[in-house]
Every structure is written in structure tokens, then in C-alpha cells.
């Protein structure tokens, strides 16, 4: 029989592993956006670096499509996607207007997807200024809470040590 901590770890691994079709879909969508607006990207070093960052993000999504950590490794390369979507949205003409609407819709869909799939991990952060136990899964509190005084008093220690005159 395994320990309670081992059971929690197994549950976490089960929730965060497995085939991720959303990673493949996101990579395909981002790469199609990049290549549809490829003629709008100049050959300046800055723009090529951001294009490469976006492509590396897509490659990481595809490389880690079986693990939940793939998106986390790719966070560093999100600047490339943000830059290119902004550049395409600011293009003149019909293409810029279409890309503006597409960027807003894509951002909303990604926000909803992340909020839905990570909901069990987001619960402790929703109740920071509310005293008491978080309303989510109890094991998250037990595993990640490092100071149990915060449960009854969120301001149990000074935010800045130089303010305390002791």
C-alpha cells in the first residue's frame, strides 16, 4: 500500500500526462497564422528572432504533446507569438482587421482552455485574501501550503522586514 503523498503524486501525474490533442491543434493554428502572414515579416533581425521564438514554441508543443509540462517549457517563447500576433493585427487593410478579430477570439479560447484544464491548480490563488481553507481540493492545500498561519490570518507577518521596528 502506498503512502498518501504517493497517491497524490500519482493522481497529479495522471492528470498532467497523456496525449494532448490541444497542443497539436495550437501548434497547427499558430504555424498556419505565421505562414499566412509570412510576407508581412521583414528580414530585420528582431522580427526573425520573434518568428523563430514562435516556431520554437510550436516545436515544444509538438515535442511534449504527451506531457503536461510542454506548455510550461514553452512559456519563454510566448513573446514570439505575442509579437507576431500583434504585428499581424496592426497590419493595414482587411488582413489587419481580420487578424485583430482572430487574435481576440484565439486569446479568449486559450484563456478558457487554460482556466478549464488547470482549474484544480488555480483554486488556492482565488482565495488569497479570504481567511480559512481554500474551497478547492484539500490535497492541494496540504501539499503546497508552507505556512499554516495564513489560513487564519493572511497578514500574519509583515510584508517588508524593514517596516518592523523590532
C-alpha positions as CSV (number, residue, x, y, z in Angstrom):
1,X,0.0,0.0,0.0
2,X,1.5,3.4,-1.0
3,X,1.5,6.4,1.2
4,X,-0.9,9.3,1.0
5,X,1.7,11.5,-0.6
6,X,2.5,8.8,-3.2
7,X,-1.2,8.6,-4.1
8,X,-1.4,12.4,-4.5
9,X,1.7,12.3,-6.7
10,X,0.2,9.5,-8.9
11,X,-3.0,11.5,-9.2
12,X,-1.1,14.6,-10.3
13,X,0.9,12.7,-12.8
14,X,-2.2,11.0,-14.2
15,X,-3.9,14.4,-14.6
16,X,-0.9,16.1,-16.2
17,X,0.2,13.3,-18.6
18,X,-1.3,11.6,-21.6
19,X,-1.8,12.6,-25.2
20,X,-2.6,16.3,-25.6
21,X,-4.5,16.9,-28.8
22,X,-4.9,20.6,-27.8
23,X,-1.1,21.0,-28.1
24,X,-1.2,19.7,-31.7
25,X,-4.2,21.9,-32.5
26,X,-2.5,25.0,-31.0
27,X,0.8,24.3,-32.9
28,X,-1.1,23.9,-36.2
29,X,-3.1,27.1,-35.6
30,X,-0.1,29.2,-34.7
31,X,2.0,27.8,-37.6
32,X,-0.7,28.5,-40.1
33,X,-1.0,32.1,-38.8
34,X,2.7,32.5,-39.1
35,X,2.9,31.2,-42.6
36,X,-0.2,33.1,-43.7
37,X,1.3,36.3,-42.7
38,X,4.9,35.4,-43.6
39,X,5.1,38.1,-46.3
40,X,4.4,40.7,-43.6
41,X,7.5,39.8,-41.6
42,X,10.6,41.8,-42.7
43,X,14.1,40.4,-42.7
44,X,15.2,42.5,-39.7
45,X,16.9,40.5,-37.1
46,X,14.4,41.4,-34.4
47,X,11.4,40.1,-36.4
48,X,13.3,36.9,-37.4
49,X,14.1,36.3,-33.8
50,X,10.5,36.6,-32.8
51,X,9.4,34.4,-35.7
52,X,11.9,31.7,-34.5
53,X,10.7,32.1,-31.0
54,X,7.1,31.4,-32.2
55,X,8.3,28.4,-34.2
56,X,10.3,27.0,-31.2
57,X,7.1,27.3,-29.1
58,X,5.2,25.3,-31.7
59,X,8.0,22.7,-31.8
60,X,8.0,22.4,-28.0
61,X,4.2,21.8,-28.0
62,X,4.6,19.1,-30.5
63,X,7.7,17.6,-28.8
64,X,5.9,17.4,-25.4
65,X,2.4,16.5,-26.7
66,X,2.4,13.5,-24.3
67,X,3.2,15.5,-21.1
68,X,1.6,18.5,-19.4
69,X,4.9,20.2,-19.0
70,X,5.3,21.1,-22.7
71,X,3.4,24.3,-22.4
72,X,5.3,25.3,-19.4
73,X,8.7,24.9,-21.1
74,X,7.3,27.0,-24.0
75,X,6.3,29.9,-21.8
76,X,9.6,31.6,-22.5
77,X,8.9,31.6,-26.2
78,X,5.4,33.1,-26.0
79,X,6.9,36.5,-26.6
80,X,7.4,35.5,-30.2
81,X,3.7,34.5,-30.6
82,X,2.6,37.7,-28.9
83,X,4.8,39.9,-31.1
84,X,3.7,38.2,-34.3
85,X,0.0,38.3,-33.5
86,X,0.3,41.9,-32.6
87,X,2.3,42.7,-35.8
88,X,-0.3,40.9,-37.9
89,X,-3.2,42.6,-36.1
90,X,-1.7,46.0,-36.7
91,X,-1.3,45.4,-40.5
92,X,-3.1,47.8,-42.7
93,X,-6.2,46.8,-44.6
94,X,-8.6,43.9,-44.4
95,X,-5.9,41.4,-43.2
96,X,-5.2,43.5,-40.1
97,X,-8.9,43.7,-39.2
98,X,-9.4,40.0,-39.7
99,X,-6.3,39.2,-37.6
100,X,-7.4,41.6,-34.9
101,X,-10.7,39.7,-34.5
102,X,-8.9,36.4,-34.8
103,X,-6.4,37.3,-32.1
104,X,-9.1,38.4,-29.7
105,X,-11.1,35.2,-30.3
106,X,-8.0,33.0,-30.1
107,X,-6.9,34.7,-26.8
108,X,-10.4,34.1,-25.3
109,X,-10.4,30.5,-26.4
110,X,-6.9,29.9,-25.0
111,X,-7.8,31.6,-21.7
112,X,-10.9,29.4,-21.3
113,X,-8.9,26.3,-22.2
114,X,-6.2,27.0,-19.6
115,X,-8.7,28.0,-17.0
116,X,-10.7,24.9,-17.5
117,X,-7.8,22.4,-17.7
118,X,-5.9,24.0,-14.8
119,X,-8.9,24.7,-12.6
120,X,-7.8,22.3,-9.8
121,X,-4.4,24.1,-9.5
122,X,-5.9,27.6,-9.6
123,X,-8.1,27.3,-6.5
124,X,-5.6,28.3,-3.8
125,X,-4.9,31.6,-5.6
126,X,-8.6,32.5,-5.8
127,X,-8.9,32.8,-2.0
128,X,-5.7,34.6,-1.0
129,X,-7.4,37.5,0.9
130,X,-10.1,35.3,2.4
131,X,-9.3,33.7,5.7
132,X,-9.9,30.0,6.0
133,X,-9.1,27.0,3.9
134,X,-9.3,27.2,0.1
135,X,-12.5,25.9,-1.3
136,X,-10.8,23.5,-3.8
137,X,-9.2,20.1,-3.4
138,X,-7.9,19.7,0.2
139,X,-4.8,17.9,-1.0
140,X,-3.5,21.0,-2.8
141,X,-3.6,23.0,0.4
142,X,-1.9,20.2,2.4
143,X,0.8,19.7,-0.2
144,X,1.6,23.3,-1.1
145,X,0.8,25.5,1.9
146,X,4.1,26.2,3.6
147,X,2.8,28.5,6.4
148,X,-0.4,27.3,8.0
149,X,-0.8,30.6,9.9
150,X,-2.0,32.1,6.6
151,X,-5.2,30.0,7.0
152,X,-6.4,32.2,9.8
153,X,-4.5,35.5,9.2
154,X,-3.2,36.4,5.7
155,X,-1.2,39.3,7.2
156,X,0.5,37.2,10.0
157,X,3.9,38.6,9.1
158,X,5.0,42.0,7.8
159,X,5.3,42.3,4.0
160,X,8.6,44.2,4.3
161,X,11.0,43.4,7.1
162,X,12.4,47.0,7.3
163,X,8.9,48.2,8.4
164,X,9.0,46.1,11.6
165,X,10.9,48.1,14.2
166,X,11.9,45.1,16.3
